[in-house]
Amino acid sequence: MKIEITEILSVDSTDIDPNITCTGCKACCCKLEVILISDTGVPEEYIGEDQWGGEVMKRLDDGWCVAVDRETLMCTIYENRPWVCREFEMGSYECVEERQQL
């Protein structure tokens, strides 16, 4: 089952911490469960199923997303990354929270 997104969420730019950049990131957001809620072209081999039958990004045994290159911590399917990954803003509240838990 695919759910189409009809409304794009916007992030208030005043909520973004300009001191945080992806260059110093440890890809902590790539350890979160990613539910696929729109069709962005994620290759089938990266798609798994959660306990309720929904589509999610597969993760390795240690919790990392299977699409992350462990050497560079870069997404190997960046152009086809899930909608949630596209909306997870660098320096946003959610980003800061995940970094603090690392």
N, C-alpha and C positions, 0 to 999 in steps of 0.2 A: 504494500500500500504506500502510495506517495501522496504527500500533502503539498499542495501548491501554496506558495507564499504570495499573498496579494498586497501586503503592506510591508514596506521596508522600515525597520526600526532605525531611528536616528540617535546618535550619541551626541550629547551636548559637549562641544569642544572645551568648555570650561572645566569639565570633569576629567580631562586628560592631563596626566602628570608629564610635563615636557622633559623632566630629568630622566625618564625611563626610555630606553631605546632597545630595539631588538638585537643590536650588536653585542650587548652584554647579557643577553637572555640565555637562560638554561632550558628553554622550551618547556617550561612547566605547564603551559596550557596544553601541550601535546600529551599530557598524562590524564587529561579529563575525558570522560565518556562523551563521545560525539554522536548525537542522534541525527540521522539523515532525514531532514524535513523538506528537502527540495531536490530536484534533479540537477546537479551541477556537472555530471559526467564522471563521477568517481568510478574508477575501474572496478569491476565486479570482484576481483581478487582481494580488494581492500574492504569489502562490505561483509559484515557479520550480522547476526540476529541477537537481539536482547531477549530476556526471559519472557517478554510479552509478545514477541514476534515482530517487533519493530526493527528497522534497519539501523545499524550503527557502524561506525568505523571499527574494524578489527583492531585489537590491541595485543601486544606481545605478553608473555607471562609476567613480565615485570611492570606492566601497566602502560608502556609506551605505545603510541599510535604506530601501526605498521608502516605508515607512509613517511615517517621521519627517518632521515638519514642519520644514523647515530654518530657518524664522524663529524658532520657539519652542523647537525641539529636543524637542518633545513628540510622543508616539505618536498618530497619527491613528486608530488602530484599538485603542486601549487596552483597551476592554471585550472585544475579540476577539483580543488579543495571544497569541502562541504560549506554550505551557507553559514553555519555557526562559526566556522574558522574564519570566514571572510568578515564577520561582524565582530569578532573578538578584537577590540581595539588595543593597540600597544599603549600602555600607560593608563588605561582605563581603571576604574575601581576594581573590576574583576581581575584584571591583569595584576594589579598591585596586591590584591588579596592572595592570589595564587603564588606570587613571588615570596610573600611573607611566610607562607606555609612550607616552602621548600627548605 
